[in-house]
Amino acid sequence: MTSFTADEIRSAYASFHRQVEGFVATGDWTGYADLFTEDAEYVEHAMGTFRGREEIRAWSVRTMTTYPGRVMTGFPLAWQVVDAESARLVCEVRNPMPDPGDGTMLEEPNITIMTYAGDGLFSREEDVYNPLRFHEMSMRWARIARDHGRADDDALAYLERFGG
């Protein structure tokens, strides 16, 4: 049982989400880890569990500044629900990719479980999704972008690495 209200948790996540929009806009993800407590845990089922701000920082900068994370246009929410007793916010995050050159719109969702720690910070994030679907989307986007002259070296290297 926590002493946080649903409104406080919802407000903290809205602030978190606004800051993420700023990271997307600038491409600078170094501040992402500062949205968490010093001892936070980030569970990313396909890539591992990261403990503490510095592990979260290294992972988020590496992941969000290389293809495919780098080209995602934002992370709009489809829905969210708060369980104040457990200090958790659960939401569906959309992961859209920009037009690769032929008008195709690609995106995959994930379920994110955030645990609120107070003072606007979160102590845990867990992302639940199908990594094979994300990979297939990334491959499809890179192939289309390549075929339309819109794939940069990073996307082309991804194709090469994974047999595209």
C-alpha positions as CSV (number, residue, x, y, z in Angstrom):
1,M,0.0,0.0,0.0
2,T,1.4,3.4,-0.9
3,S,0.5,7.0,0.0
4,F,0.4,8.2,-3.6
5,T,-2.9,9.2,-5.2
6,A,-3.9,8.2,-8.7
7,D,-3.8,11.9,-9.6
8,E,-0.2,12.3,-8.4
9,I,0.9,9.2,-10.3
10,R,-0.9,10.3,-13.5
11,S,0.5,13.8,-13.2
12,A,4.1,12.5,-12.7
13,Y,3.7,10.2,-15.7
14,A,2.3,13.1,-17.8
15,S,5.5,15.1,-16.9
16,F,7.7,12.0,-17.7
17,H,6.0,11.6,-21.1
18,R,6.4,15.3,-22.0
19,Q,10.1,15.0,-21.2
20,V,10.3,11.9,-23.4
21,E,8.8,14.0,-26.3
22,G,11.6,16.5,-25.8
23,F,14.2,13.7,-26.1
24,V,12.6,12.5,-29.3
25,A,12.6,16.1,-30.6
26,T,16.3,16.7,-29.8
27,G,17.7,13.2,-30.2
28,D,19.5,13.7,-26.9
29,W,18.5,10.9,-24.6
30,T,21.1,11.5,-21.8
31,G,18.5,12.9,-19.5
32,Y,16.1,10.0,-19.7
33,A,17.7,8.1,-16.8
34,D,17.2,11.2,-14.6
35,L,13.5,10.5,-14.7
36,F,14.1,7.5,-12.4
37,T,15.4,7.0,-8.9
38,E,19.1,6.3,-8.4
39,D,18.4,2.6,-7.8
40,A,15.7,2.2,-10.4
41,E,15.2,-1.0,-12.4
42,Y,14.3,-1.1,-16.1
43,V,13.1,-4.4,-17.4
44,E,13.3,-4.7,-21.2
45,H,12.4,-8.3,-22.1
46,A,14.4,-8.5,-25.3
47,M,17.5,-6.6,-24.2
48,G,17.8,-7.3,-20.5
49,T,17.4,-5.7,-17.1
50,F,19.2,-2.5,-16.3
51,R,19.8,-1.4,-12.7
52,G,20.5,2.1,-11.6
53,R,20.5,5.4,-13.5
54,E,23.9,4.8,-15.3
55,E,22.9,1.4,-16.7
56,I,19.5,2.9,-17.8
57,R,21.3,5.9,-19.3
58,A,23.8,3.8,-21.3
59,W,21.1,1.5,-22.6
60,S,18.6,4.3,-23.5
61,V,21.3,6.5,-25.3
62,R,22.6,3.5,-27.2
63,T,19.1,2.2,-28.1
64,M,17.4,5.5,-29.0
65,T,20.3,7.0,-31.0
66,T,20.7,4.1,-33.4
67,Y,18.3,2.4,-35.8
68,P,15.5,1.6,-35.3
69,G,14.8,3.5,-32.1
70,R,16.3,6.7,-33.6
71,V,13.7,6.9,-36.3
72,M,10.6,6.4,-34.1
73,T,8.6,9.6,-34.3
74,G,7.2,9.5,-30.8
75,F,5.5,7.3,-28.3
76,P,1.8,8.3,-28.1
77,L,-0.3,6.6,-25.5
78,A,-3.4,4.6,-26.6
79,W,-4.7,4.2,-23.0
80,Q,-3.5,4.2,-19.4
81,V,-4.8,3.0,-16.0
82,V,-3.5,3.7,-12.5
83,D,-3.4,1.4,-9.6
84,A,-2.7,3.8,-6.7
85,E,-2.4,0.9,-4.1
86,S,0.6,-0.5,-5.9
87,A,1.9,2.9,-7.2
88,R,1.7,1.7,-10.7
89,L,0.6,3.2,-14.0
90,V,0.1,0.7,-16.9
91,C,-0.3,2.0,-20.4
92,E,-0.2,1.0,-24.0
93,V,2.5,2.9,-25.9
94,R,2.4,3.2,-29.7
95,N,5.8,3.1,-31.5
96,P,5.2,4.7,-34.9
97,M,7.8,5.0,-37.6
98,P,7.8,7.7,-40.2
99,D,6.8,7.3,-43.8
100,P,9.7,5.2,-45.3
101,G,9.1,6.7,-48.8
102,D,5.9,5.0,-50.1
103,G,3.3,6.2,-47.7
104,T,3.4,3.1,-45.5
105,M,2.7,3.7,-41.9
106,L,4.2,1.2,-39.5
107,E,3.9,0.9,-35.8
108,E,3.9,-1.7,-33.0
109,P,2.6,-1.3,-29.5
110,N,4.0,-2.2,-26.1
111,I,2.6,-2.4,-22.7
112,T,4.6,-0.3,-20.2
113,I,4.3,-0.8,-16.4
114,M,5.7,2.2,-14.4
115,T,6.2,2.1,-10.6
116,Y,6.0,5.5,-9.0
117,A,8.5,6.4,-6.2
118,G,7.4,9.9,-5.4
119,D,8.9,13.3,-6.1
120,G,8.1,12.9,-9.8
121,L,10.5,9.9,-10.2
122,F,9.9,6.3,-11.1
123,S,11.6,3.3,-9.5
124,R,10.8,0.8,-12.2
125,E,9.8,0.5,-15.8
126,E,8.9,-2.7,-17.5
127,D,8.1,-2.9,-21.3
128,V,6.2,-5.9,-22.5
129,Y,5.9,-6.5,-26.2
130,N,6.6,-9.0,-29.0
131,P,10.3,-8.4,-30.1
132,L,9.8,-10.4,-33.3
133,R,7.0,-8.1,-34.4
134,F,9.3,-5.1,-33.7
135,H,12.1,-6.7,-35.6
136,E,9.8,-7.5,-38.6
137,M,8.6,-3.9,-38.6
138,S,12.1,-2.5,-38.4
139,M,13.2,-4.7,-41.3
140,R,10.2,-3.8,-43.4
141,W,10.7,-0.1,-42.8
142,A,14.4,-0.3,-43.7
143,R,13.8,-2.2,-46.9
144,I,11.2,0.2,-48.1
145,A,13.4,3.2,-47.1
146,R,16.3,1.6,-48.9
147,D,14.2,1.1,-52.0
148,H,13.1,4.8,-52.0
149,G,16.5,6.2,-51.2
150,R,15.6,7.2,-47.6
151,A,17.7,4.7,-45.7
152,D,20.7,6.1,-44.0
153,D,23.9,4.1,-43.2
154,D,22.5,3.0,-39.8
155,A,19.4,1.5,-41.3
156,L,21.4,-0.1,-44.1
157,A,23.7,-1.6,-41.6
158,Y,20.7,-3.0,-39.7
159,L,19.5,-4.7,-42.9
160,E,23.0,-6.1,-43.6
161,R,23.3,-7.4,-40.1
162,F,20.0,-9.1,-40.1
163,G,19.9,-10.4,-43.7
164,G,17.7,-7.8,-45.2
